[in-house]
């Protein structure tokens, strides 16, 4: 039987092996057709309506190329390709927008998929000789083959940068995925980069850095996510039937329908605003030079952010739900611990790429603290938030992405 062919706008023709087809057709994968890859970024970029399904297929495709490049045995190839296809089945509605609530209420992230895989895909994996635990280990970075889809230069990252750039139209996600894969080597100690692939690896790091403020942390996307989280919090307080576990199993459309029919007036109001793009606006948008950034790097839970929002709202004389406080996590250092093979020796990537330090500094400068509110309250909320959060005037003319 011939492999199934899927026409993908990013990678061209993608082949799906016969033994993987049952996984592709399973309801748990088909659900990903209805979960947007970039959450609320479509409120900024109208084309950003691509889904986790497309990304999963693309990641599977690149994983297959890597497996052939590494000359893996058939059983190892099946494991890696299956893990690549299944790696995002743990996502809740609107992808990363629901993740903070998932972590707070369920104590897991979208990468913790072993239980989901066992329930939804266990019987399909058994004929392939793959256990759900193995899939979970590969996705979580606990397997010797994890570096292919969970590492510094993994195919997951290659696909989402290329795909997100394609659908948003942002010209920053250029990654030479095939050249990069061709210059990777699998060793007992993990993935090693050939010296000839340094430029391709740097292009991936640059793409990650440039896509962060323009796409992944664009202020309109952040506002949409914060509004969505407030709606979910309000909905769950009045209608907790089935718990948040049930919410996480919904797709985008089902979740929005839940919110628009919620017993919570606020949840219905926020859902309507999102649907009609009547969004909160920026009252404060401060960089690390305007606040004590270190004070916001730990302990900033959703509950604490809501407490501060209430304090700001009270000082500004508006309703507590008219204010949203957004404290993104500080950007992690791009250490790129992968080793570079130079003739007969291997050396750390930083030795070959002086750009790494510059890119990390750029990422730190991109961090923004946001306080959002309804248009009519912007001035009052800005004054209150500036006082309560000790926001200074910028020391230089910054760029607001």
C-alpha positions as CSV (number, residue, x, y, z in Angstrom):
1,X,0.0,0.0,0.0
2,X,1.3,3.4,-1.0
3,X,1.9,6.0,1.8
4,X,-0.7,8.7,2.2
5,X,0.4,12.0,0.6
6,X,-0.5,15.4,2.3
7,X,0.1,18.7,0.4
8,X,1.5,21.0,3.0
9,X,2.1,24.7,2.1
10,X,5.4,24.8,4.1
11,X,7.1,21.5,3.3
12,X,5.4,20.5,0.0
13,X,4.3,16.9,-0.3
14,X,4.4,15.1,3.0
15,X,4.3,11.3,3.1
16,X,2.6,9.5,6.0
17,X,3.7,5.9,6.4
18,X,1.0,3.2,6.5
19,X,1.8,2.2,10.0
20,X,1.3,5.8,11.2
21,X,-2.0,6.4,9.5
22,X,-4.2,5.0,12.4
23,X,-2.6,7.6,14.6
24,X,-3.2,10.4,12.1
25,X,-6.9,9.5,11.8
26,X,-7.4,9.1,15.6
27,X,-9.9,11.6,17.2
28,X,-7.1,13.0,19.5
29,X,-5.1,14.1,16.5
30,X,-8.1,15.3,14.5
31,X,-9.1,17.5,17.4
32,X,-5.9,19.5,16.7
33,X,-7.5,20.7,13.5
34,X,-9.6,23.0,15.6
35,X,-7.0,24.4,17.9
36,X,-5.2,27.5,16.6
37,X,-1.4,27.2,16.7
38,X,-0.9,30.8,17.7
39,X,-3.9,31.3,20.1
40,X,-5.1,34.8,19.7
41,X,-2.5,36.0,17.2
42,X,-5.2,36.0,14.5
43,X,-6.4,39.2,16.2
44,X,-3.2,40.8,14.9
45,X,-2.4,38.7,11.8
46,X,-5.6,37.6,10.0
47,X,-3.8,34.7,8.3
48,X,-2.7,33.2,11.6
49,X,-5.5,30.7,11.8
50,X,-3.3,27.7,11.1
51,X,-3.7,24.8,13.6
52,X,-1.8,22.4,15.8
53,X,-2.8,19.6,13.3
54,X,-0.8,21.2,10.5
55,X,2.2,21.8,12.8
56,X,2.1,18.2,14.1
57,X,2.1,16.9,10.5
58,X,5.0,19.2,9.7
59,X,7.0,18.1,12.8
60,X,6.4,14.5,11.9
61,X,7.7,15.1,8.4
62,X,10.9,16.8,9.6
63,X,11.4,14.1,12.2
64,X,11.2,11.5,9.4
65,X,13.9,13.3,7.5
66,X,16.1,13.4,10.6
67,X,15.5,9.7,11.2
68,X,16.7,8.9,7.7
69,X,19.7,11.2,8.1
70,X,20.6,9.5,11.4
71,X,20.0,6.1,9.8
72,X,17.8,4.9,12.7
73,X,16.5,1.4,12.8
74,X,12.8,0.9,11.9
75,X,11.6,0.6,15.5
76,X,13.4,3.8,16.5
77,X,12.1,5.6,13.5
78,X,8.5,4.6,14.3
79,X,8.9,5.8,17.9
80,X,10.3,9.2,16.9
81,X,7.8,9.8,14.1
82,X,4.9,8.8,16.3
83,X,6.2,11.1,19.1
84,X,6.5,14.0,16.7
85,X,3.0,13.5,15.5
86,X,1.6,13.2,19.0
87,X,3.7,15.8,20.8
88,X,1.0,18.5,21.0
89,X,-2.0,16.4,21.9
90,X,-1.8,17.8,25.5
91,X,-2.7,21.4,24.4
92,X,-5.8,23.0,25.7
93,X,-8.0,25.5,23.8
94,X,-6.1,28.3,22.0
95,X,-2.8,26.5,22.7
96,X,-0.6,28.4,25.1
97,X,-3.4,30.8,26.1
98,X,-4.9,28.1,28.4
99,X,-1.5,26.8,29.6
100,X,-1.1,29.0,32.8
101,X,-4.5,27.7,34.0
102,X,-3.5,24.2,33.2
103,X,-0.4,24.5,35.2
104,X,-2.1,26.2,38.1
105,X,-5.2,23.9,38.4
106,X,-4.0,20.6,37.0
107,X,-0.3,20.8,37.8
108,X,0.8,19.8,34.3
109,X,1.9,21.4,31.0
110,X,1.0,20.5,27.5
111,X,4.2,18.3,27.3
112,X,2.9,15.9,30.0
113,X,1.1,13.7,27.5
114,X,1.8,10.1,28.7
115,X,-1.6,9.8,30.4
116,X,-3.5,11.2,27.4
117,X,-1.5,9.0,25.0
118,X,-2.3,5.9,27.0
119,X,-6.0,6.6,27.1
120,X,-6.5,7.8,23.5
121,X,-3.7,6.1,21.6
122,X,-2.6,3.1,23.6
123,X,-4.4,0.5,21.5
124,X,-3.1,2.1,18.3
125,X,0.5,2.1,19.5
126,X,0.5,-1.5,20.7
127,X,0.8,-3.0,17.2
128,X,3.8,-0.7,16.6
129,X,5.6,-2.0,19.6
130,X,5.5,1.5,21.2
131,X,4.4,2.2,24.8
132,X,2.7,5.5,25.8
133,X,5.5,5.9,28.4
134,X,8.1,5.9,25.7
135,X,6.2,8.6,23.7
136,X,6.0,10.7,26.9
137,X,9.7,10.3,27.6
138,X,10.7,11.4,24.1
139,X,8.4,14.4,24.3
140,X,9.6,15.4,27.7
141,X,13.3,15.1,26.9
142,X,13.9,11.9,28.9
143,X,14.9,9.6,26.1
144,X,18.2,9.3,24.2
145,X,16.3,10.1,21.0
146,X,14.6,13.2,22.5
147,X,17.0,15.7,20.9
148,X,15.3,15.2,17.6
149,X,12.0,16.7,18.7
150,X,12.9,18.2,22.2
151,X,16.2,20.0,22.2
152,X,18.1,23.0,21.2
153,X,17.9,22.4,17.5
154,X,14.8,20.2,17.3
155,X,12.4,19.7,14.4
156,X,9.4,21.0,16.5
157,X,11.0,24.4,16.6
158,X,12.1,24.3,13.0
159,X,8.5,23.7,11.9
160,X,6.7,26.2,14.0
161,X,9.1,29.0,13.1
162,X,8.7,28.3,9.4
163,X,4.9,27.8,9.7
164,X,4.2,30.8,11.9
165,X,6.2,33.1,9.7
166,X,4.4,31.7,6.6
167,X,0.9,32.3,8.0
168,X,1.5,35.6,9.7
169,X,3.5,37.0,6.9
170,X,6.2,38.1,9.3
171,X,9.5,37.8,7.4
172,X,11.6,36.7,10.4
173,X,11.1,33.0,10.7
174,X,13.5,31.9,8.0
175,X,15.1,28.6,9.0
176,X,17.1,26.4,6.6
177,X,15.6,23.3,8.2
178,X,17.0,20.7,5.7
179,X,20.5,22.1,5.8
180,X,20.3,22.1,9.6
181,X,19.1,18.5,9.7
182,X,21.8,17.4,7.3
183,X,24.5,18.8,9.6
184,X,23.2,17.2,12.8
185,X,24.6,13.9,14.1
186,X,23.1,11.7,16.7
187,X,25.7,10.4,19.3
188,X,25.4,8.5,22.6
189,X,25.7,11.9,24.3
190,X,22.9,13.6,22.2
191,X,22.7,15.6,19.1
192,X,25.9,17.2,17.7
193,X,26.1,19.9,15.1
194,X,28.6,19.7,12.3
195,X,30.7,22.9,11.9
196,X,29.2,23.4,8.4
197,X,25.8,23.9,10.0
198,X,26.7,26.8,12.3
199,X,25.1,29.4,10.0
200,X,21.9,27.4,9.7
201,X,21.8,27.1,13.5
202,X,22.3,30.8,14.0
203,X,19.5,31.5,11.6
204,X,17.2,29.5,13.9
205,X,18.3,31.5,16.9
206,X,17.8,34.8,15.1
207,X,14.4,33.7,13.9
208,X,13.4,32.9,17.5
209,X,14.6,36.2,18.7
210,X,12.8,38.3,16.0
211,X,9.6,36.3,16.1
212,X,9.2,36.8,19.9
213,X,8.1,40.4,20.0
214,X,6.5,40.6,16.6
215,X,4.4,37.4,16.9
216,X,4.6,35.4,20.1
217,X,4.6,38.3,22.5
218,X,2.8,40.9,20.4
219,X,0.8,43.1,22.8
220,X,-2.5,42.4,21.1
221,X,-1.9,38.6,21.4
222,X,-1.1,39.1,25.1
223,X,-4.3,41.2,25.6
224,X,-6.4,38.5,23.9
225,X,-4.8,35.8,26.1
226,X,-5.3,37.8,29.3
227,X,-9.0,38.4,28.4
228,X,-9.5,34.8,27.7
229,X,-7.9,33.7,31.0
230,X,-10.1,36.1,32.9
231,X,-13.2,34.7,31.1
232,X,-12.2,31.2,32.0
233,X,-11.6,32.1,35.6
234,X,-15.0,33.7,35.9
235,X,-16.7,30.8,34.0
236,X,-15.1,28.2,36.3
237,X,-16.2,30.1,39.4
238,X,-19.9,29.8,38.4
239,X,-20.0,26.7,36.3
240,X,-17.4,24.2,37.3
241,X,-19.2,21.1,35.9
242,X,-16.6,18.6,34.9
243,X,-13.8,20.7,36.2
244,X,-11.0,22.3,34.2
245,X,-9.9,18.8,32.9
246,X,-13.1,18.9,30.7
247,X,-12.2,22.5,29.5
248,X,-8.7,21.3,28.5
249,X,-10.3,18.6,26.3
250,X,-12.3,21.1,24.3
251,X,-11.2,22.7,21.1
252,X,-11.3,26.4,20.4
253,X,-14.8,26.6,19.1
254,X,-16.3,24.4,21.9
255,X,-14.5,26.5,24.5
256,X,-15.8,29.8,23.1
257,X,-19.3,28.4,23.0
258,X,-19.0,27.4,26.7
259,X,-17.9,30.9,27.5
260,X,-20.6,32.6,25.5
261,X,-23.3,30.5,27.2
262,X,-21.7,30.7,30.7
263,X,-23.6,31.4,33.8
264,X,-21.0,34.1,34.5
265,X,-22.0,37.5,33.1
266,X,-18.4,38.5,32.9
267,X,-17.4,35.4,31.0
268,X,-20.1,36.1,28.5
269,X,-19.1,39.7,28.2
270,X,-15.4,38.9,27.7
271,X,-16.1,36.2,25.2
272,X,-18.3,38.6,23.2
273,X,-15.5,41.2,23.2
274,X,-13.0,38.6,21.9
275,X,-15.5,37.5,19.2
276,X,-16.0,41.1,18.0
277,X,-12.4,42.2,18.6
278,X,-13.4,44.9,21.2
279,X,-10.2,44.5,23.1
280,X,-8.7,46.0,26.2
281,X,-6.0,48.6,25.5
282,X,-2.5,49.2,26.9
283,X,-2.4,51.6,29.8
284,X,1.2,50.7,30.8
285,X,3.7,48.8,28.7
286,X,7.0,48.9,30.5
287,X,10.4,47.4,29.7
288,X,13.0,46.2,32.1
289,X,14.6,49.7,32.3
290,X,11.3,51.0,33.7
291,X,10.6,48.5,36.5
292,X,12.6,46.3,38.9
293,X,12.4,43.4,36.5
294,X,13.9,41.0,39.0
295,X,10.9,41.5,41.3
296,X,8.6,40.2,38.7
297,X,10.5,37.1,37.8
298,X,9.3,34.8,40.6
299,X,6.1,34.2,42.3
300,X,3.8,36.0,39.8
301,X,0.9,33.6,39.7
302,X,-2.4,34.4,38.1
303,X,-3.9,34.9,41.6
304,X,-1.2,37.5,42.5
305,X,-1.7,39.3,39.1
306,X,-5.5,39.5,39.8
307,X,-4.8,40.9,43.3
308,X,-2.6,43.6,41.9
309,X,-5.3,44.3,39.2
310,X,-7.9,44.8,41.9
311,X,-5.6,47.3,43.7
312,X,-5.0,49.2,40.5
313,X,-8.7,49.2,39.7
314,X,-9.6,50.5,43.2
315,X,-7.1,53.3,43.0
316,X,-8.3,54.2,39.4
317,X,-12.0,54.1,40.4
318,X,-13.1,51.4,38.0
319,X,-14.3,47.8,38.3
320,X,-11.7,45.2,39.2
321,X,-12.4,43.3,36.0
322,X,-11.7,46.4,33.9
323,X,-7.9,45.9,34.7
324,X,-5.6,43.1,33.5
325,X,-2.0,42.8,34.7
326,X,0.3,40.8,32.4
327,X,3.6,39.7,33.8
328,X,5.2,37.4,31.2
329,X,7.9,35.0,32.3
330,X,11.4,36.3,31.8
331,X,12.9,35.0,28.5
332,X,15.1,32.0,29.1
333,X,18.7,32.1,28.1
334,X,19.4,30.6,24.7
335,X,22.4,28.5,25.9
336,X,22.4,26.1,23.0
337,X,24.2,23.4,24.8
338,X,24.6,21.4,21.6
339,X,28.2,20.6,20.8
340,X,29.8,21.5,17.5
341,X,31.9,18.9,15.7
342,X,35.1,20.4,14.3
343,X,37.2,17.8,12.6
344,X,38.1,15.3,15.4
345,X,37.0,17.4,18.4
346,X,33.7,18.8,19.7
347,X,33.3,22.3,21.2
348,X,30.5,24.2,22.8
349,X,28.4,26.2,20.3
350,X,29.1,29.5,22.1
351,X,32.8,29.2,21.1
352,X,31.8,29.4,17.4
353,X,29.0,32.0,17.7
354,X,29.7,35.3,19.4
355,X,26.2,36.3,18.4
356,X,24.6,34.2,21.1
357,X,25.3,36.7,23.9
358,X,24.0,39.6,21.8
359,X,20.8,37.7,21.0
360,X,20.2,36.9,24.7
361,X,20.6,40.6,25.6
362,X,18.1,41.4,22.8
363,X,15.6,38.9,24.3
364,X,15.9,40.5,27.7
365,X,15.3,43.9,26.3
366,X,12.1,42.6,24.6
367,X,10.4,41.8,27.9
368,X,7.4,43.9,28.7
369,X,5.1,44.3,31.7
370,X,1.6,45.1,30.5
371,X,-1.4,46.7,32.3
372,X,-4.5,46.6,30.1
373,X,-7.9,48.2,30.5
374,X,-11.0,49.5,28.7
375,X,-10.3,52.5,26.5
376,X,-12.3,54.9,28.8
377,X,-10.1,54.1,31.8
378,X,-6.6,54.2,30.2
379,X,-5.4,57.5,31.8
380,X,-6.6,56.7,35.3
381,X,-5.4,53.1,35.2
382,X,-2.0,54.3,33.8
383,X,-1.5,56.7,36.7
384,X,-2.6,54.1,39.3
385,X,-0.5,51.3,37.8
386,X,2.6,53.6,37.5
387,X,2.3,54.4,41.2
388,X,1.6,50.8,42.5
389,X,4.1,49.0,40.3
390,X,6.7,51.8,40.6
391,X,7.0,52.3,36.9
392,X,9.7,54.8,35.8
393,X,9.7,56.8,32.7
394,X,11.8,55.1,30.0
395,X,15.5,56.0,30.1
396,X,15.7,55.9,26.4
397,X,13.3,55.9,23.5
398,X,12.2,52.3,23.3
399,X,10.3,50.4,20.6
400,X,7.0,49.0,21.5
401,X,6.4,45.9,19.6
